[in-house]
Amino acid sequence: MLDVLGHPRADVLAVSWGGALAQQFAFQERDRCRRLVLVSTSAGVTIPRNPSIIREVLSRRRFTDPEHARNVAPRIYGGRMRSDASAVVGVLPHVRFDLRAHLYQQMAVLGWTSIPFASRIRQPTLILTGDDDPIIAPINARIMRRLLPNSQLHVFHDGHMGLLTSADELAPIIEGFLQQA
């Protein structure tokens, strides 16, 4: 994609499972990745805040049944999705479901980790994690902070969807990080 668009390098921002892909890209294509922003993600071996949500996270039903998605969103996403009904209504209509992509994502999560190579990811990295993320507990971000040698950690007061529900707070932090010399 970078070649097609004519860009030799890019800053990469990734959320949740996309953080795995971003870490892999930063490792394999170190000359093409200038900076890395990892939001609500892990090094692959994920520790959930509440193991009872795993079944729901792996379920297709939250994508195919809008009422069910509204009902479980506060429990599985936490943060503002737990305390603000308008956040749930504002975010969920934008979530799309693709069965094949869902299955591939689940298989990839089960077999991938950056732990063996994380210390070789040298790009400046900003790790953002919500203090109320039931899917990816903040301990995951602290582990990544120790593994990634040129990283900094910012804990924000929200949940798994914080990049959307706390955009006003997080955008200036991300922008400041990306503008550093």
Stockholm file with secondary structure:
# STOCKHOLM 1.0

chainA/1-181         MLDVLGHPRADVLAVSWGGALAQQFAFQERDRCRRLVLVSTSAGVTIPRNPSIIREVLSRRRFTDPEHARNVAPRIYGGRMRSDASAVVGVLPHVRFDLRAHLYQQMAVLGWTSIPFASRIRQPTLILTGDDDPIIAPINARIMRRLLPNSQLHVFHDGHMGLLTSADELAPIIEGFLQQA
#=GR chainA/1-181 SS CHHHHTCSCEEEEEETTHHHHHHHHHHHTTTTEEEEEEESCCSSSCCCSCGGGHHHHHCSHHHHCHHHHHHHHHHHHCTHHHHCHHHHHHHGGGCCCCHHHHHHHHHHHHHCCSTTTGGGCCSCEEEEEETTCSSSCHHHHHHHHHHSTTEEEEEESSCTTHHHHTHHHHHHHHHHHHHCC
#=GC SS_cons         CHHHHTCSCEEEEEETTHHHHHHHHHHHTTTTEEEEEEESCCSSSCCCSCGGGHHHHHCSHHHHCHHHHHHHHHHHHCTHHHHCHHHHHHHGGGCCCCHHHHHHHHHHHHHCCSTTTGGGCCSCEEEEEETTCSSSCHHHHHHHHHHSTTEEEEEESSCTTHHHHTHHHHHHHHHHHHHCC
//
